Amino acid sequence: MKKNINFIVEESENNLRVDVLINKREILISRTRIKNLILKEKLKLNDEVIKSPSKKVNVGDKLYLQIPKPKEASLKPYNYKLKIIYEDDDLLIIDKPAGIIMHPGAGNYDKTIVNALIHYNKDSLSTIGDELRPGIVHRIDKNTSGLVVIAKNNITHENLSKQFNNHTITRVYQLLVWGKLRPSSGKINTFITRSSKNRQLMEVSISKGKRAITNYKTIEVFENNKTPTLSLIECKLETGRTHQIRVHMTSLGNSIVGDDKYKKKYKKIKNVDLKLENSISRLNRQFLHAKTLGFVHPKTNEEMIFSSILPKELNNLLKMLRNTNE
């Protein structure tokens, strides 16, 4: 991996944002990483430190971006059996169960997917991100299950990050929500920002935050006089924002079953099937599963697509709903 970037702005590049320009010149470095390096004061423009990624450049400007040597992770290995569905020299695809978080953070530094990866093979993980997140290109929430890609080297990490940033990754989720979505299929296009009431939550916004786009369709509706109305939904993401599907479903008034952060109060119905009600109340996770993951392989340029079946606890709940619906 190169230690620094050094070049002069050409005529065709005049008036570009500096982060956009560097990203165009150095295609294997994601714009997010370039932005972070600039914010950490690693960029000089005409020998002057620049702290703004949106700074515009002029013809003849001299750019120098320092890329620090990656920090080595000081993480404890965690003897946890990873469900690996694909592996080669460059990447891993794992099927993450609900109940385990992706990487160390406040309150949990030892029992995470990253610690399990360290135990599996600590010498084969990318090192360009945060030292607590070797190999981690993207995340799914603790109580969400499904497919995640792990980078085994820095070139792979940069390439996959770029695909995520360009929104060319295929990501499809299955979820069960309260009520019926109206319309039954469509596109949700909003901004998502941190909640002003609770900084641990996100919320939709008309004008601030990051653009978030979710395409959804209703697969199956469960409704009769013994159950609350529930809908099985499939969501295809165009963007990947924090809690995106959970926030978007809640904004429609159809929060995800088992979601303890974005839950909505629903009226109790009379004569409800008690077995079903108990199964829903005992679900220690949200009914949200990362079912499909697709991307272009960073080295071979082959289009790759992976699928994961619903975990047993979610599939059993669907079976119960279908039996009750008959």
C-alpha positions, 0 to 999 in steps of 0.5 A: 500500500502506498505511503503517500499521494503526491501530484499536481492538479491538471486543467481538466481537474480545475475547481473539483472538490479535493476529496473527489479529485483524490478519489478520481486519481486513486480509485482504490482509496474510498472517498470516505477514507480520503475524507477521514485522512483530510479531517485528521490533517494528513493533506497539504495543498501547496504546502499548507495543511487543509482540513476541509474535504470540500475545498476546491482546487485550482490548476497547478495546485500541489497536493500531498496526502500522507497515508499513515502506516496501519495500526496493529490491532490489540484485540483478544481472540474469541473462540466462536464458531463463525459460519463461513459460507465462502472464502478465498485469498481476498475475502470471507462471507460470513452468515452472522447470527443475531445476538453478536455485535460486529466489532468492539465498542463501549461495553463489549471489547472481547466477544464480537465478530472481530474477536472471532475473526482474530481467533480464526486468522488474525494475520489475514485481515485488512488493517486500513480502518480503525484498529478495533475493526480489522477486516470490517467493510460494513456492519449489520446490527447486533440483533440482525442476522445475515450476510457480511463480507470481510476483507482479508487485505487492504486492496480488497477493503478499499475496493469493496468500500468504493463499491459500497460508497458508489451504491453498487452492492446488492443488499436484500433483507427480509423482515416482518412488520406490524400492520400492512404497508400502504402502498404494498410496495414502493420506494422510500427516499428520505434523509436520515439523521441522528435523533434530537431526542435520543442520540442512540437512535436515528430518524427521518428528516426532510433536509438534514442528514444523509440520503437514504433510499429503500425499495420495498415490496410486500411478500405475504400478509397475515391477518385474521381474528386470532392474530394482529396483522403482520406483513412479511416484507423484502427490502432492497437497499440503494444506500446503507445508512445506520438503522436504515430499514428500521427507521424507514419502516417506523416512519411508515408506521410499521415497525419491525417485529422484535425491534426494541428500539424503534417499537411502536405500541399496538392495540391488544386484540381479543382472543389472540392465539396465545402460543403465537403471542408468546412466540413473538414476545420471546423473540430476543431479536428483531425480525430482520435478516440480511438475505442477499449480498452481491458485489464484484470481486475486487481481484477477479472482477467476477460478479458474486451473489450470495444468499442466506436462508432465514434462521430457525427462530424466524422461520418457525414464527412464519410457520406458526403465522401461516398455520394460524392464518389457515 
